[in-house]
Amino acid sequence: MMINGKLLCIDLIEGNYLDNKEIIINYLKKLPELINMKIIRETELVWYDHDNKIESGFTGSVMISSSMISLHTYPLRSYMALDIFSCKDFSTFTIIEFTKKIFGGSLKWQEIKRGLQLFELVGFQEAIII
């Protein structure tokens, strides 16, 4: 079976520094290097000030040559959602260890394999767009 990529979804619970722009920017810049990916567009990080303060936080991304890394923080909940997709394989363990080192807390994660060949093997349903 040919895999055309992997999506790693991480939930960080009881994390620290989720409102610290400098730490998050440095994390997003260092992460691609740790997994041997090349940054092709400047790291972006924006604070979103929601009407419901508990929903406020940073949204950030970095484009890498094989796809992208994105995150969303919710500092008042001590929670962060992180997604990494790449057509090139990478070490989940390296990302988990680095994320835990920077932000502390506990992590839950799942890997999703991507690729057209998976549709044939698993029998995904097609979406009908009206």
Secondary structure, DSSP 8 states (H G I E B T S, - for coil): ----EEEEEEEEES-S-TT-HHHHHHHHHHHHHHTT--B-S--EEEEE--SSGGG-EEEEEEEETTEEEEEEEEGGGTEEEEEEEESS---HHHHHHHHHHHH-SEEEEEEEEE-HHHHHHHT-------
